Amino acid sequence: MLSRESLRRRKRDGTRMVRLWDYQNPTARCIGKAGQTRKPCSCPLCGNPRRLCGNGTDGLTLQERRARQKDDADGTQDAPARKA
Protein backbone atom coordinates (compact mmCIF):
# COMPACT_ATOMS: atom_id res chain seq x y z
CA MET A 1 0.00 0.00 0.00
CA LEU A 2 1.34 3.40 -0.91
CA SER A 3 1.44 6.20 1.63
CA ARG A 4 -0.37 9.47 1.08
CA GLU A 5 2.92 11.28 0.52
CA SER A 6 3.97 8.73 -2.09
CA LEU A 7 0.68 9.16 -3.95
CA ARG A 8 1.01 12.96 -3.82
CA ARG A 9 4.57 12.72 -5.17
CA ARG A 10 3.45 10.46 -8.04
CA LYS A 11 0.63 12.83 -8.96
CA ARG A 12 2.95 15.85 -8.78
CA ASP A 13 5.62 14.11 -10.88
CA GLY A 14 3.00 12.86 -13.34
CA THR A 15 1.55 16.32 -13.80
CA ARG A 16 5.04 17.72 -14.39
CA MET A 17 5.88 15.02 -16.96
CA VAL A 18 2.56 15.48 -18.78
CA ARG A 19 3.34 19.20 -19.12
CA LEU A 20 6.82 18.33 -20.38
CA TRP A 21 5.43 15.86 -22.95
CA ASP A 22 2.92 18.52 -24.04
CA TYR A 23 -0.28 16.46 -23.87
CA GLN A 24 -3.30 18.47 -25.02
CA ASN A 25 -6.01 16.84 -22.85
CA PRO A 26 -4.37 14.64 -20.22
CA THR A 27 -6.60 12.12 -18.48
CA ALA A 28 -6.12 10.75 -14.98
CA ARG A 29 -4.69 7.59 -16.57
CA CYS A 30 -2.07 9.59 -18.51
CA ILE A 31 -1.04 11.44 -15.35
CA GLY A 32 -0.82 8.19 -13.40
CA LYS A 33 1.30 6.51 -16.07
CA ALA A 34 3.60 9.52 -16.31
CA GLY A 35 4.05 9.59 -12.54
CA GLN A 36 5.00 5.93 -12.42
CA THR A 37 7.05 5.37 -15.58
CA ARG A 38 8.56 8.78 -16.42
CA LYS A 39 8.92 7.78 -20.09
CA PRO A 40 6.19 8.10 -22.73
CA CYS A 41 7.39 5.07 -24.71
CA SER A 42 10.16 2.53 -25.05
CA CYS A 43 11.40 3.43 -28.52
CA PRO A 44 15.17 3.45 -29.18
CA LEU A 45 15.33 7.19 -28.47
CA CYS A 46 13.50 7.06 -25.12
CA GLY A 47 14.19 3.54 -23.92
CA ASN A 48 17.13 1.70 -22.43
CA PRO A 49 19.86 0.98 -25.04
CA ARG A 50 21.00 -2.17 -23.23
CA ARG A 51 17.55 -3.70 -23.43
CA LEU A 52 17.20 -2.87 -27.11
CA CYS A 53 20.73 -3.67 -28.35
CA GLY A 54 22.01 -6.17 -25.80
CA ASN A 55 25.18 -5.79 -23.79
CA GLY A 56 27.50 -5.61 -26.81
CA THR A 57 29.22 -2.51 -28.15
CA ASP A 58 25.92 -1.12 -29.47
CA GLY A 59 24.29 -1.47 -26.05
CA LEU A 60 26.78 0.76 -24.26
CA THR A 61 25.73 4.05 -22.76
CA LEU A 62 27.37 7.30 -23.89
CA GLN A 63 29.48 7.42 -20.75
CA GLU A 64 30.77 3.88 -21.36
CA ARG A 65 31.51 4.67 -25.03
CA ARG A 66 33.51 7.76 -24.08
CA ALA A 67 35.48 5.81 -21.50
CA ARG A 68 36.25 3.12 -24.07
CA GLN A 69 37.36 5.72 -26.63
CA LYS A 70 39.60 7.35 -24.04
CA ASP A 71 41.11 3.97 -23.14
CA ASP A 72 41.69 3.18 -26.82
CA ALA A 73 43.41 6.53 -27.33
CA ASP A 74 45.62 5.97 -24.28
CA GLY A 75 46.45 2.44 -25.39
CA THR A 76 45.27 0.82 -22.16
CA GLN A 77 43.34 -2.41 -21.82
CA ASP A 78 39.53 -2.61 -21.81
CA ALA A 79 39.29 -4.30 -18.42
CA PRO A 80 41.84 -3.83 -15.61
CA ALA A 81 43.50 -6.97 -14.30
CA ARG A 82 42.11 -8.31 -11.04
CA LYS A 83 44.32 -8.78 -8.02
CA ALA A 84 44.13 -12.18 -6.38
Contacts in CASP RR format, 6 or more apart in sequence:
PFRMAT RR
TARGET T0000
AUTHOR 0000-0000-0000
METHOD contacts of the structure
MODEL  1
MLSRESLRRRKRDGTRMVRLWDYQNPTARCIGKAGQTRKPCSCPLCGNPR
RLCGNGTDGLTLQERRARQKDDADGTQDAPARKA
2 10 0 8 1.000
10 32 0 8 1.000
10 35 0 8 1.000
10 36 0 8 1.000
11 31 0 8 1.000
11 32 0 8 1.000
11 35 0 8 1.000
13 34 0 8 1.000
13 35 0 8 1.000
13 38 0 8 1.000
14 31 0 8 1.000
14 32 0 8 1.000
14 34 0 8 1.000
14 35 0 8 1.000
15 31 0 8 1.000
15 34 0 8 1.000
17 34 0 8 1.000
17 35 0 8 1.000
17 38 0 8 1.000
18 26 0 8 1.000
18 30 0 8 1.000
18 31 0 8 1.000
18 34 0 8 1.000
21 34 0 8 1.000
21 40 0 8 1.000
23 30 0 8 1.000
26 34 0 8 1.000
34 40 0 8 1.000
39 46 0 8 1.000
39 47 0 8 1.000
40 46 0 8 1.000
41 47 0 8 1.000
42 48 0 8 1.000
42 51 0 8 1.000
44 52 0 8 1.000
49 58 0 8 1.000
49 59 0 8 1.000
49 60 0 8 1.000
49 61 0 8 1.000
50 59 0 8 1.000
50 60 0 8 1.000
50 61 0 8 1.000
52 59 0 8 1.000
53 59 0 8 1.000
60 68 0 8 1.000
68 78 0 8 1.000
71 77 0 8 1.000
71 78 0 8 1.000
END
